[in-house]
Amino acid sequence: MGETSGAPVEGTSDYGSLLRAASLRVTRPRLAVLAAVDAEPHLDTDAVIQRVRTELGTVSHQAVYDVLRALTEAGLLRRIQPAGATARYEARTGDNHHHVVCRTCGAIEDVDCAVGEAPCLVASDDHGFSVDEAEVVWWGTCPSCASRTPAHAASSEPRAS
């Protein structure tokens, strides 16, 4: 998994140890979900289900939803949901990184923290909150979509919230 608090370095597969460290039982669905999301960050639930079924055969949607929820609550996965998009999951946790999202195809890429320490940004007025995380999403057009779209058709207008 990516550099995370106490997690193995990318390319390793000691998911059982991660689950035990998070006080979770080691099950085949949990191992399969961790492997799927670790192998391809920013998967939506349907893509996770497809990859888990490829590895395990039959597994219910509900079982995968339950695993995703448990792994997210345990801090082993991070759930992101850019405005107007379906929820996605990634194994890169604990570093307060941000994302850039393609308006055309929905591709998502990681953007490292601009400052290097949480929360990366300082609020102009925190209204007395003790801020421990900042979330920034940049929107635009990915290189693949930009190469297929005439320059005059690409919109530079910010997306309405």
C-alpha angles and dihedrals in degrees: 000000000000122000103298136152103293095339125131120264118265113283096037122106108203092133092144091063091049091052093047091047088054090050092247126136115251107243132166093244092051092048091048093049092049091049093048095050093041091052095049118020122210096033118161120227094264092054091048090051091051093050093046091050090051089056101036106021114223116028126151125243088238092054091054092045089051092049092048090051093048093047092047093049089049090053094243092114132030121220115212126182117182114203111285094006134104119259115274131195133219136178094219103101139158100033103087095231122165137221143237116210129198111231091207107047102010095240112163128204131183121251115197121233111281095221101028102236131074130298089024092201133054116222115234086225118010091186089225095304120141096233116207102162140031124198121203126177121190116202126204144109122300119231092253094054092040090057090055096045124075110245093241091055096055110100121220092185114119115250115256115242 
